[in-house]
Amino acid sequence: MSEVRIVATLVASTGQQEAVRHAALQLVEPSRAEAGNVRYDLHQEEGQAATLVFFEIWQSPQALAQHEKSAHFAAFLQGIEGRCASVEIKRLQQIA
């Protein structure tokens, strides 16, 4: 089974930056502790406080599916609901 790599970009709506950042930060440690997690990093775009980027690597599609069913992921989704101007999730395939 091949690893799954995800880049998820969140842009907080005006006035919602702190709430989105808080929800995102709360997601990091429990996600890193999950079985099947290889990497789970949160970044902020330079000069763009409203833009947060997750970089994730999971051992398998099943590990990612379990993450998406977790209580901490559900809490994160609830925490950002209605607070993001955009959310973009890309699944990457390593070619080199």
N, C-alpha and C positions, 0 to 999 in steps of 0.2 A: 504494500500500500504506500502511495507517495504522500509526501507532506502537502499540507494546504497552507498557502500564504495569502494573507488578506491585508489590504490597505483600506482603511475606513477613514474618510475625511468628514468632519462635522464643522459646519459654520454656524455659530450661535447667532440668533437673532439679536437685534439691537436691544441692549438692556438685559440680556440673558447670559452674558459671557460667564459670570461667576457661577451661576446655577449649573450650566453645562459643564464647566471645568470641574466643579465639585463632583458631579455625577460621574464624570469620566475618571477622575482620580480614585473614586471609591471602587471602581471596577478593576483596577490594575492588579492589586495584590491577590484578591481571591481568584482571578483568572490565571495568574502565574502559578498558583498552587494547584490548579486542576491537573488531573491525570491527562496526559496527552498534549499538554502545552509545552512548546519548545521555546517560544519567545512571545512576549506581550509587552510592547513598549508604547508609550504615549508621548507625542511630540506636539509642540506648538509651532506654527509657521512663524518664521522671523518677521517681525514688524506687523503681524496680523494676530492680535490677541484673541480674536473671535474664531480663529481656525485651528482646530485640533486634529491630529492625525494619529490613528492607531496603526501600528505595524505588528501583525500577528503571524506566528507560525504554529501550526498544529500537526501532530504526528499523522493524522488521518482525517478523512471526512467525518468519520464517526466521532472522533474527539471534538471536532468543531460542532457537530450536532449536539453533543452533550453540553458543551459550553452554552449554546443557544437556548438550552432548556433549563439552565441553572437559575437559582433564585437571585443571585447577584446580577446576572444579565437582565432578568426581568425588572429588577429594581432600577437598573441603569436606563432601560427603555422608558420606564415610567418617569424617571427624573428628567429626561430630555424631551419628553412628549410636548409638542407645541412650542418648544424653545429653540429650535434650529431653523435657520433660513434654508439650509440644505444639508443633506446627508448623502454621501456617495460611497458605495462599497464596491471594491474591485477585488476579484479573486485572481491571483497571479500564477503564472506557470513559469518556473525557472527554465531558461534555455541555455545557460552557460554558467 
